[in-house]
């Protein structure tokens, strides 16, 4: 039976309903992860949970130790990762409260430690990253969103920007021209690191605001927090459905 891990993003620093059996402080060759790995039962099966930004939410996207996070989950026994991400909507269909299960991504980040294959190598190692998300895991998320009657898109291109600032309107125009549908700050290098370690990985993205220039008003944290508050119940219900059906 597949061992699942959930990586919670902004708005999901704790997984309510997780009956915690143990909290694992994991040391890795890459330093400390964002927090202890919570291991317990959720939706009737064992699952691991890690808060990407720590608990409380205090690690900004460009400072997250992605290598330590993914390594720690693998070391703890995870085989598949369900990543939850709060994003901005670029495509007209991606309104606030909409879900997207992206099928592809574009990495616009810089300066992040982004690979396990960089030091003391016996040979240069490359991974195929043509399709960055696990299709079977994507299909499980899509089926769960459909069963929950959520408004969602079953495909989309995720643009990952550096943060922690939000993007300019001109940058969003560029991302849209590059074919991106949603924009976030934490999708990479997380997805690539999971691939390097042979972990299944898929993203459940919740749109929490229109991207810069996509509405007549400026983006406020109050707007984002309200969208997170309304959307997290559906996120948890969707995750529970995936796990109970797996």
N, C-alpha and C positions, 0 to 999 in steps of 0.2 A: 504494500500500500504506500502510495506517494506521501512523503512527509512535506507538508506545506509550511512556508513562512510568509507572514504578512509584514510588509514594510509600510508603516503609516507615515503619511506626510503631514503637511499643515492641516490642523483640525482633527487629526487622528493620532494623538500622542498616547492615548490609552485605548484599549479595546474592551469596551464594556461587554460583559457576558463571557469573557475569558476566565475560566476557573483556573487560576494559576497554581501549578504544582511546585514549580521552582523558578528561581530567577538566577540566570547563569551569567556571572561576570566572566567574559571571555577575553583572554589575551591573544593578540595576533602578532605576526611578524611585522605588521604595518601600523602598530599602535593600538589605541583603544577605540572601540566602536562608539557610536553615539550614546549607548547605554547598555544595560544588561539585557540579555535575551529572555523574554518571558515565555515560559513553556507551560502549556496547560491544555485544557479541553475547551473547544469552541465548536458549536453546532454538531456536537456528538463525536468529534474526532480530535486527535492531538494536533496541535498547531503551535508554531512559534510566532512571536510578535516582537518587532523592533521599531521603536520610534526614530525615524530618520533624523529628525531635528533635536532629539533628546526629549526628556520629560523633566521639567517643563520645556516648552518650545524655545530653545535658546541658541541653537547652532545654525548660522545662516547657510544658504545653499552652497556658496563657494568655499566654505570651511568644513563641510561634512567630510569625514574620513570614509569615503565610499569603499575604498579597498578593505579597510578594517571591518566595515559593516557586512559586506558580502562574504568575506573570508570567515568571519565569526559565524554566520548562518550556516555556511557549508560545513565548518568544523563541528557545529552543534548537531549536524545530521540532516539539514534541510536539503530537499531535492528539487523543489519548485518554489518560486517567489511570486506572490501576488503583490504588486506595487501599487499603492494608492497615491495619486498626485492631484494637487489642486492646480488648475491651469486657467489661462485666459483664452477667450474665444476669438479666433480670427475669422474663420469661415462663417457665413451668415447663419448656418444651421446651428452653430455652437453658441447658443445663448446661455445666459446664466441659469444654472441648475441642470443643464444638459450633461449627459455622460458621453464619453467617447472611449472606445477600445482601440487605440491606435495600432496601425499595422506597420508603420514605418516612422523613421525619425531623421532629423537633421541636427547635427551637433554644432552649436555656435559658441561653445564654452572655450576657455583658454586657461592654461596654467594649472589645471587640476591633475592630480596623480590619477592616471586613467588606465593603467595596465598593470598586471602582475608580471608581465614578461619584459622587464627592463634591466635587471641586474643579475650578474652571476649566471648567465645563460650558457648552456652547453651548445645550443644552436638557436638561431633566430626563430621565433614562433609567431605565426600569423593565424588568425581565426577568420572563418567566413562569417560575415556580418550582413550579407545581402538582405536577409529578413530578420530584423533584430528581436522580434517577439515570437514566442512559442505559439504556433497556430493552434494546437490542441488546447492550450491554456486560454487563448483568446476565445475559442469557441465556447468554452465553459463559462467565461464571463458574459459573453453575448447571450447565451441561453438563460443565464440567471437574471440579467437585466430585462430580458423579454418576459420572463416569468413574473418579475416584480412590477411589470407595466411601467417601467421607467422610460423617459424620453432619452434616446441614445442614438449614437451613430456607431455602426459596426466596423468602421474603418476611419482612418485619419492619419495625418502626418504631424508628429509632435516636434516642434522646434524647441531645443533646449538652449537657453541663454544663460549668461554668466551670473547675473544678479549681483548683489541683492536688490539693486534698484529695478523698478519696472522699466519696460522698454519705451522708447520714444514712438510717436506716431509714424515717423519716417521709417524707423526700424521695422515696425509691423507691416508697413507697405512692402518693404523688402522681403520680409518673411512670407507674406502672402504671394508675392511674385515668385518666390522660390518653391511654392507649392505646399506651404505649411498651413494646417488647419487650426492647431492649438499651440499655445506657447507656455512653457514652464521653465523651471530652473534646476530640476533635480533628476530628470530622466537619464542624463548621462553624467559620468561614465557608468552609472549603476547597471544599465542594461548590458553594456559590453563586458563588464567585469563578471556578471552572471554567466555570460556565454563562455568566457575564458575558463570558468570553473565547471562548466558542463551542467549548469542549473537551468531548468525551465524558467522562463521569465515572461510576465505579461503585465500590462499597465491598465489600471482602472482610473481614468481621468475624469474629474468633476470640474466643470467650468464654473468658476466663482466670480468672474467679471468679464465684460467685453474687453478685448485688448485695446491698447492705446489708440485713440482716433476712431474707434468703432462705436462710440456713443457720443452724445452731445455734451456729456459731463465728464469731469475728471474722475479718475479711479480713487476710491477711498477705502481705507482699511475697514471701516464700518460696513461698507457694502460687501466686502469680501467675507468678513466674519459672519454676516447675516446669511450669505449663501452657504457657507460652511455649516452653520447651525442647521439650516433646512435640509442640506444634502447628506449629512453624515448618517442619518438614520437609514437612508436608502443604500448608502455605501455598505453599512454593516449588514443589512438584510441581503444584499447581493453577495457579499463574501460568505455569509452563512449558507446561502443556497449553493454556491460553488463547492464549499467544503462538504456539505451534507450529501451532495450528489456524486462526489468524486469517489 
